[in-house]
Amino acid sequence: MSFRRSASQFFSPNHHPTVVIKVGTSSLIRAEQGSLNLSSLASIVETARDLKAQGFNVIIVSSGAVGVGCQRLRLCTRPDNLAQKQALAAVGQVHLMRYYDDLFTALDLKCAQVLLTLDNLANRSQYINAKNTFEELLRLGAIPIVNENDTVAVQELRIGDNDTLSAQVATLVQADWLFLLTDVPNLFTANPNVDPDAQPIYEVFDLSKLNVDTSTKGTQWGTGGMATKLTAARIATAAGCRMVICSAVDPAVIPKIIAGERIGTVFHPNVQPLKGRKRWILSVPVRGEVWLDSGAQAAVQDRKKSLFSAGIIKVDGEFEAQDAVRLCDEQGSEFARALINYSSHEVDKVKGMSSKEFAAGLGYMGQEEVCHRANICLLLSPHDDSDHDHTSEPHSPYDGPSRTPTPPLGLAGQHAAAIAAAVAEVEAARAAGQEAGVRFQLPPRPPHHAGSSGSLGGSNGNGHSQQGQQEQQEQQQGSAADDIAARLAVLKTR
């Protein structure tokens, strides 16, 4: 008997909505005993089964490798040393996947392990390969279990957290929903553990207007906190994904939230999500921050301009040209991501300089823009996918060198009436000449010799010499209108 499945039985990921579920270490590890919370893990697996039955693609971003490694090696606290954390991740990841595989197998479902690093997502070709892998796994009906590849990751194992990783994955697969399961049921206006007046927030339509306390850190077993969840929200909503913060105690609320019940905090996506290359830029690892004054922020965010040196007030972090950076306002709040054209050292040298001073401050003639418009992704406002600056607004010092069209020459306006009259007479004369068998032509433009004293070399007549001298003077004045008028005047006299 053959058990080969026909191609028509495979799932089509492009025709089904995709749900990404992120579960943190604090939701998988019992803090009191330092052991794996199997009941919580089983609830997540059952929720994934229910979503699959309703026709959703499901991807799980799971933390917990280091925590499970601590459990297996009977360590009471999470170590701070990088090598120790990487070793514990290597021990814990294999056991964590075994638990997932056993639970999914019990429900007759298949799962797959996907380990990512930011460098995988930062490389455009690897990014596309990862996207293709996810699509194929979903087509085969498998549920990808995603984690950062902690064993080989650098920068202290930080993407730096699975909140951000889940947003990157949601962006990669163009997910419709991203659920962050955490130890609180909602986003609150303040920390509810210390502020009795803290109020739950159920919906967020504009992250730029959100005013909440994000000082709460993650647990000793986790690396996240509320600030990382808001960072994930900026990334996900900018890419067109609806994100939800809800309690990990009862993952079964996920289908209810999708159905419209008022549970958790829903972050609504931007009306015009980023696409293509700009969507990929959201996944490039951030190496630093560039702070802008209010004028530069308005130019970039509202007028959709490139970033120039005049509006930069602070540079934070070490980065090189073409690295990704956060663009922040005067208070340090991120409002955009960008690929930068200069290193942190160079940007620090030219910050605050006008476009006229830029080249001298830089020490060489480079690109005018610190960040070009094509490489800037706005996170907190309706997006514009144009790769060019908008020039409808009045020119501002924050807009860099003026790019407005060259205004008409003043002399052209002075001769406009004469030129129009001469052209009309020429046309009339040409019509009459054609009837009589005579053909009129404009005289050829005399050649220009740079450095000439006014006479044309090789000319055999004073008229030609004077005409050449007149032509040189006109070119030195830079007036094309005078030249046209003079040539038309010659034709008119004939």
C-alpha positions as CSV (number, residue, x, y, z in Angstrom):
1,M,0.0,0.0,0.0
2,S,1.3,3.4,-1.0
3,F,1.1,6.3,1.5
4,R,2.3,8.9,-1.0
5,R,0.2,12.0,-0.8
6,S,-0.8,13.7,-4.1
7,A,0.3,17.3,-4.8
8,S,-3.3,18.5,-4.6
9,Q,-3.6,17.4,-1.0
10,F,-0.9,19.8,0.1
11,F,-1.8,23.0,1.8
12,S,-1.5,26.3,-0.2
13,P,0.0,28.9,2.1
14,N,-0.9,31.7,-0.3
15,H,-4.6,31.1,0.0
16,H,-4.8,30.9,3.8
17,P,-4.2,33.5,6.5
18,T,-1.1,33.0,8.6
19,V,-0.9,33.3,12.4
20,V,2.4,33.6,14.3
21,I,2.4,32.7,18.0
22,K,5.3,33.8,20.2
23,V,5.7,32.1,23.5
24,G,8.3,33.3,26.0
25,T,10.5,31.5,28.4
26,S,8.6,32.9,31.3
27,S,5.5,31.1,29.9
28,L,7.3,27.8,29.5
29,I,9.3,27.6,32.7
30,R,7.8,27.3,36.2
31,A,9.7,29.9,38.1
32,E,9.2,28.2,41.5
33,Q,10.5,24.8,40.5
34,G,12.7,25.9,37.5
35,S,11.0,23.2,35.5
36,L,9.2,23.1,32.1
37,N,5.5,24.0,32.2
38,L,4.2,21.0,30.2
39,S,0.5,22.0,30.6
40,S,1.2,25.4,29.1
41,L,3.1,23.8,26.3
42,A,0.3,21.4,25.6
43,S,-2.3,24.3,25.6
44,I,-0.2,26.1,22.9
45,V,0.0,22.9,20.8
46,E,-3.8,22.4,21.1
47,T,-4.4,26.0,20.1
48,A,-2.3,25.5,17.0
49,R,-4.3,22.4,16.1
50,D,-7.6,24.3,16.5
51,L,-6.3,27.1,14.2
52,K,-5.1,24.6,11.6
53,A,-8.6,23.1,11.7
54,Q,-10.0,26.5,10.9
55,G,-7.8,26.9,7.9
56,F,-5.0,29.0,9.3
57,N,-1.3,28.6,8.7
58,V,0.5,28.4,12.1
59,I,4.0,29.3,13.0
60,I,5.3,29.2,16.6
61,V,8.2,31.3,17.8
62,S,9.4,29.6,20.9
63,S,11.9,30.7,23.5
64,G,13.0,28.4,26.3
65,A,16.2,26.7,25.0
66,V,18.4,28.2,27.6
67,G,15.8,27.7,30.3
68,V,15.3,24.0,29.4
69,G,19.1,23.7,29.3
70,C,19.3,25.0,32.9
71,Q,16.6,22.5,33.9
72,R,18.4,19.6,32.3
73,L,21.7,20.6,34.0
74,R,20.0,21.4,37.3
75,L,21.0,25.1,37.4
76,C,18.9,27.4,39.6
77,T,19.7,30.7,37.8
78,R,20.3,31.8,34.2
79,P,24.0,32.5,33.7
80,D,25.3,35.8,32.3
81,N,28.4,34.4,30.5
82,L,27.9,34.2,26.7
83,A,29.7,30.9,26.3
84,Q,27.6,29.3,29.1
85,K,24.4,30.5,27.6
86,Q,25.3,29.2,24.2
87,A,26.2,25.8,25.7
88,L,22.9,25.7,27.6
89,A,21.0,26.6,24.5
90,A,22.6,23.7,22.7
91,V,21.5,21.3,25.5
92,G,18.0,22.8,25.9
93,Q,17.0,23.2,22.2
94,V,17.1,19.5,21.4
95,H,14.9,18.7,24.5
96,L,12.5,21.5,23.8
97,M,12.0,20.3,20.2
98,R,11.4,16.7,21.6
99,Y,8.6,18.0,23.7
100,Y,7.0,19.8,20.8
101,D,7.4,16.8,18.5
102,D,5.8,14.5,21.1
103,L,2.8,16.7,21.6
104,F,2.2,17.4,18.0
105,T,2.6,13.8,17.1
106,A,-0.1,12.9,19.7
107,L,-2.4,15.2,17.7
108,D,-1.4,13.7,14.4
109,L,0.4,16.9,13.3
110,K,3.9,17.5,12.0
111,C,6.3,20.2,13.2
112,A,9.7,21.4,12.0
113,Q,12.6,23.2,13.6
114,V,13.8,26.5,12.1
115,L,16.8,28.3,13.7
116,L,17.5,31.9,12.6
117,T,20.0,34.6,13.3
118,L,19.7,38.3,12.4
119,D,22.5,37.8,9.9
120,N,20.3,35.4,8.0
121,L,17.6,38.0,7.8
122,A,20.0,40.8,7.0
123,N,21.4,39.1,3.9
124,R,18.8,39.7,1.1
125,S,19.4,36.3,-0.6
126,Q,19.3,34.4,2.7
127,Y,16.1,36.3,3.6
128,I,14.4,35.2,0.4
129,N,15.6,31.6,0.9
130,A,14.2,31.6,4.4
131,K,10.9,32.9,3.1
132,N,10.8,30.2,0.5
133,T,11.5,27.6,3.2
134,F,8.7,28.8,5.3
135,E,6.3,28.7,2.4
136,E,7.3,25.1,1.5
137,L,6.9,24.0,5.1
138,L,3.4,25.5,5.3
139,R,2.6,23.9,1.9
140,L,3.6,20.5,3.3
141,G,1.3,21.0,6.3
142,A,4.1,21.3,8.9
143,I,4.1,23.8,11.8
144,P,7.5,25.6,11.9
145,I,8.9,26.0,15.5
146,V,11.2,29.0,15.3
147,N,14.0,30.1,17.7
148,E,17.1,32.1,17.4
149,N,20.2,30.1,16.7
150,D,21.6,30.9,20.1
151,T,24.5,28.5,19.9
152,V,26.2,30.5,17.1
153,A,24.6,33.9,17.6
154,V,26.8,36.8,18.6
155,Q,26.0,40.1,20.3
156,E,25.2,38.4,23.6
157,L,22.5,36.1,22.1
158,R,20.3,39.1,21.3
159,I,18.3,39.8,18.3
160,G,18.0,40.6,21.1
161,D,14.8,38.8,22.1
162,N,12.1,36.6,20.7
163,D,9.5,39.4,20.7
164,T,11.6,41.1,18.0
165,L,12.3,37.7,16.3
166,S,8.6,37.0,16.1
167,A,7.9,40.3,14.5
168,Q,10.7,39.6,12.0
169,V,9.2,36.2,11.2
170,A,5.7,37.7,10.8
171,T,7.2,40.3,8.4
172,L,9.1,37.6,6.5
173,V,6.0,35.4,5.9
174,Q,3.6,38.3,5.5
175,A,1.5,37.0,8.4
176,D,-2.0,38.4,9.2
177,W,-1.7,38.0,13.0
178,L,1.1,38.0,15.5
179,F,0.3,36.9,19.1
180,L,2.7,37.6,21.9
181,L,1.8,35.4,24.8
182,T,3.0,36.9,28.0
183,D,2.4,37.0,31.8
184,V,0.0,39.9,31.6
185,P,-3.5,39.9,30.0
186,N,-3.1,43.3,28.4
187,L,-1.0,46.3,27.8
188,F,-1.6,48.7,30.7
189,T,-1.1,52.5,31.1
190,A,1.3,51.7,33.9
191,N,2.8,48.7,35.7
192,P,-0.3,47.2,37.4
193,N,1.8,45.5,40.0
194,V,2.8,48.9,41.5
195,D,0.2,51.3,40.3
196,P,-3.4,50.5,41.3
197,D,-4.7,53.1,38.9
198,A,-3.2,51.4,35.9
199,Q,-5.8,50.9,33.1
200,P,-5.9,48.2,30.5
201,I,-5.6,49.2,26.8
202,Y,-7.6,47.1,24.4
203,E,-6.8,48.7,21.0
204,V,-4.0,50.7,19.6
205,F,-4.5,52.4,16.3
206,D,-1.5,54.8,16.3
207,L,1.7,53.8,18.2
208,S,3.0,57.3,18.0
209,K,0.3,58.5,20.3
210,L,0.7,55.7,22.8
211,N,1.8,56.8,26.3
212,V,2.6,53.9,28.6
213,D,5.1,52.9,31.1
214,T,7.6,50.4,29.5
215,S,10.1,50.2,32.4
216,T,9.0,46.7,33.3
217,K,11.8,44.2,32.5
218,G,11.6,40.5,31.7
219,T,12.0,37.8,34.3
220,Q,15.3,36.1,35.2
221,W,14.4,33.4,32.7
222,G,13.4,35.6,29.9
223,T,15.1,38.4,27.9
224,G,12.1,40.5,27.0
225,G,9.9,43.1,28.6
226,M,7.1,45.5,27.6
227,A,9.6,47.8,25.7
228,T,10.6,44.9,23.4
229,K,6.9,44.2,22.8
230,L,6.3,47.7,21.6
231,T,9.4,47.4,19.4
232,A,7.8,44.3,17.9
233,A,4.6,46.1,17.4
234,R,6.3,48.9,15.4
235,I,7.9,46.3,13.1
236,A,4.8,44.1,12.7
237,T,2.3,46.9,12.1
238,A,4.6,48.7,9.7
239,A,4.6,45.4,7.6
240,G,0.8,45.2,7.7
241,C,0.4,42.6,10.4
242,R,-2.1,42.9,13.3
243,M,-0.3,42.2,16.6
244,V,-1.9,41.1,19.9
245,I,-0.5,41.0,23.5
246,C,-2.5,38.5,25.6
247,S,-2.0,36.1,28.5
248,A,-0.2,32.8,28.1
249,V,-2.3,31.3,30.8
250,D,-5.1,30.5,28.3
251,P,-3.8,30.3,24.7
252,A,-7.3,29.1,23.7
253,V,-8.3,32.8,23.6
254,I,-6.4,33.3,20.3
255,P,-9.2,32.0,18.1
256,K,-11.7,34.1,20.1
257,I,-9.6,37.2,19.5
258,I,-9.5,36.5,15.8
259,A,-13.3,36.1,15.9
260,G,-13.5,39.6,17.4
261,E,-13.8,39.2,21.1
262,R,-12.3,42.0,23.2
263,I,-9.4,40.2,24.8
264,G,-5.9,41.4,25.1
265,T,-4.4,44.4,23.4
266,V,-4.7,44.6,19.6
267,F,-2.3,46.8,17.6
268,H,-3.9,47.5,14.3
269,P,-1.6,47.6,11.2
270,N,-0.7,50.6,9.2
271,V,-3.1,51.4,6.3
272,Q,-0.3,51.4,3.8
273,P,2.2,48.7,4.8
274,L,5.7,48.5,3.6
275,K,6.4,46.2,0.7
276,G,9.3,44.5,-1.1
277,R,12.7,45.8,-0.3
278,K,11.6,48.2,2.4
279,R,9.8,45.3,4.2
280,W,13.2,43.5,4.1
281,I,15.0,46.5,5.6
282,L,12.8,46.0,8.7
283,S,14.7,42.7,9.2
284,V,18.2,44.1,8.9
285,P,20.0,44.0,12.3
286,V,20.1,47.5,13.9
287,R,23.6,48.6,14.8
288,G,23.0,52.0,16.2
289,E,20.8,55.1,16.5
290,V,20.7,58.5,14.9
291,W,18.7,61.2,16.8
292,L,17.2,64.0,14.9
293,D,15.8,67.4,15.8
294,S,12.2,68.3,15.2
295,G,12.9,69.9,11.9
296,A,14.7,66.9,10.5
297,Q,12.1,64.5,11.9
298,A,9.3,66.5,10.1
299,A,11.3,66.5,6.9
300,V,11.8,62.7,7.0
301,Q,8.4,61.7,8.5
302,D,6.0,64.2,7.1
303,R,7.5,65.5,3.9
304,K,9.1,62.1,3.0
305,K,12.6,63.6,2.5
306,S,16.0,62.0,2.7
307,L,18.1,62.6,5.8
308,F,20.8,65.2,5.7
309,S,23.4,66.1,8.2
310,A,21.9,69.5,9.3
311,G,19.2,67.9,11.5
312,I,21.3,65.2,13.3
313,I,21.9,66.0,17.0
314,K,23.2,62.7,18.3
315,V,24.8,59.4,17.2
316,D,24.7,56.3,19.4
317,G,26.4,53.0,18.8
318,E,29.1,51.8,16.4
319,F,28.1,51.1,12.8
320,E,29.5,51.1,9.3
321,A,28.2,52.4,6.0
322,Q,25.1,50.4,4.8
323,D,24.3,49.2,8.3
324,A,20.7,49.6,9.6
325,V,20.1,52.3,12.2
326,R,17.1,53.6,14.2
327,L,16.0,57.1,13.4
328,C,14.9,58.6,16.7
329,D,13.3,61.9,17.7
330,E,14.7,64.4,20.2
331,Q,13.5,62.2,23.1
332,G,15.1,59.0,21.7
333,S,11.8,57.4,20.5
334,E,12.2,55.4,17.3
335,F,10.0,56.5,14.3
336,A,11.9,54.9,11.4
337,R,14.6,52.4,10.3
338,A,17.1,53.2,7.6
339,L,20.3,52.0,5.9
340,I,22.9,54.6,6.4
341,N,25.5,55.8,3.9
342,Y,28.3,56.6,6.4
343,S,29.9,55.1,9.5
344,S,29.1,56.3,13.0
345,H,32.4,58.1,13.2
346,E,31.7,60.1,10.0
347,V,28.1,60.9,10.9
348,D,29.3,62.2,14.3
349,K,31.8,64.5,12.5
350,V,29.2,66.1,10.3
351,K,26.2,66.2,12.6
352,G,24.5,69.6,12.5
353,M,26.4,70.8,9.5
354,S,24.7,72.4,6.6
355,S,24.9,71.0,3.1
356,K,27.6,73.6,2.2
357,E,29.8,72.5,5.1
358,F,29.1,68.8,4.7
359,A,32.0,67.9,2.2
360,A,34.6,69.9,4.2
361,G,33.5,68.3,7.5
362,L,33.5,64.8,5.9
363,G,36.9,65.3,4.4
364,Y,35.9,64.1,0.9
365,M,33.1,64.4,-1.6
366,G,30.6,61.7,-0.7
367,Q,26.8,61.2,-1.1
368,E,24.8,64.2,-0.1
369,E,22.3,62.2,1.9
370,V,23.2,60.5,5.2
371,C,20.2,58.2,4.6
372,H,18.5,58.2,1.2
373,R,14.7,58.2,1.0
374,A,14.7,54.8,-0.8
375,N,16.4,53.3,2.3
376,I,14.1,54.8,5.0
377,C,11.2,52.8,6.4
378,L,8.7,54.8,8.5
379,L,7.2,52.9,11.4
380,L,4.7,55.3,12.9
381,S,2.8,56.9,10.1
382,P,1.2,56.0,6.7
383,H,3.9,55.0,4.4
384,D,5.1,56.2,1.1
385,D,6.8,53.6,-1.1
386,S,8.3,56.2,-3.4
387,D,12.1,56.1,-3.6
388,H,12.3,59.8,-4.3
389,D,12.0,62.9,-2.3
390,H,8.8,64.9,-2.4
391,T,9.4,68.3,-3.7
392,S,6.0,69.9,-3.4
393,E,6.8,71.6,-0.1
394,P,8.9,74.8,0.2
395,H,12.6,74.1,0.5
396,S,14.0,73.7,4.0
397,P,17.6,73.6,5.3
398,Y,16.7,70.0,6.5
399,D,16.0,69.0,2.8
400,G,19.7,69.3,1.8
401,P,20.8,70.9,-1.4
402,S,17.9,72.5,-3.4
403,R,16.6,70.1,-6.0
404,T,14.0,72.5,-7.5
405,P,14.0,72.9,-11.3
406,T,16.3,75.5,-12.6
407,P,14.3,78.8,-13.0
408,P,14.0,80.3,-16.5
409,L,16.8,82.7,-17.5
410,G,15.8,86.3,-17.1
411,L,16.9,87.2,-20.6
412,A,14.7,84.6,-22.1
413,G,11.7,86.5,-20.7
414,Q,12.9,89.7,-22.2
415,H,13.2,88.2,-25.7
416,A,10.1,86.0,-25.6
417,A,8.0,88.4,-27.6
418,A,10.7,89.1,-30.2
419,I,11.4,85.4,-30.6
420,A,7.8,84.6,-31.1
421,A,7.4,87.4,-33.7
422,A,10.6,86.3,-35.5
423,V,9.4,82.7,-35.6
424,A,6.1,83.7,-37.1
425,E,7.8,85.7,-39.8
426,V,10.2,82.9,-40.6
427,E,7.4,80.5,-41.1
428,A,5.6,82.9,-43.4
429,A,8.8,83.5,-45.4
430,R,9.5,79.8,-45.6
431,A,6.1,79.1,-47.0
432,A,6.5,81.8,-49.6
433,G,10.0,80.6,-50.5
434,Q,8.9,77.1,-51.0
435,E,6.4,78.2,-53.5
436,A,9.1,80.2,-55.4
437,G,11.6,77.3,-55.3
438,V,13.7,79.1,-52.7
439,R,14.7,77.3,-49.5
440,F,15.6,79.2,-46.3
441,Q,17.8,77.6,-43.6
442,L,19.1,78.8,-40.3
443,P,22.8,79.6,-40.4
444,P,25.0,77.0,-38.6
445,R,26.1,77.8,-35.1
446,P,29.8,79.0,-35.3
447,P,32.2,76.7,-33.4
448,H,33.4,77.8,-30.0
449,H,37.1,77.9,-29.2
450,A,38.0,78.0,-25.6
451,G,40.6,80.6,-24.7
452,S,40.1,82.6,-27.9
453,S,40.7,86.4,-27.8
454,G,37.7,87.0,-29.9
455,S,38.7,86.2,-33.4
456,L,38.1,82.8,-35.0
457,G,41.2,81.0,-36.1
458,G,41.3,80.4,-39.8
459,S,38.4,82.8,-40.6
460,N,38.8,84.8,-43.8
461,G,36.4,87.7,-43.1
462,N,35.8,90.3,-40.6
463,G,32.1,89.5,-40.5
464,H,32.8,85.9,-39.5
465,S,35.3,87.1,-36.9
466,Q,32.8,89.5,-35.4
467,Q,30.1,86.9,-35.4
468,G,32.4,84.4,-33.6
469,Q,33.3,87.0,-31.0
470,Q,29.7,87.8,-30.4
471,E,28.9,84.1,-30.1
472,Q,31.7,83.7,-27.5
473,Q,30.4,86.5,-25.4
474,E,26.9,85.1,-25.5
475,Q,28.2,81.7,-24.3
476,Q,30.2,83.3,-21.5
477,Q,27.0,85.1,-20.4
478,G,25.2,81.7,-20.4
479,S,22.2,83.0,-22.2
480,A,20.6,80.6,-24.7
481,A,17.8,83.1,-25.4
482,D,20.2,85.7,-26.8
483,D,21.7,83.2,-29.1
484,I,18.4,82.1,-30.5
485,A,17.2,85.7,-31.0
486,A,20.4,86.7,-32.8
487,R,20.2,83.7,-35.2
488,L,16.5,84.4,-35.9
489,A,17.4,88.1,-36.5
490,V,20.0,87.0,-39.2
491,L,17.3,84.9,-40.9
492,K,14.8,87.7,-40.8
493,T,17.2,90.2,-42.6
494,R,17.7,87.7,-45.4
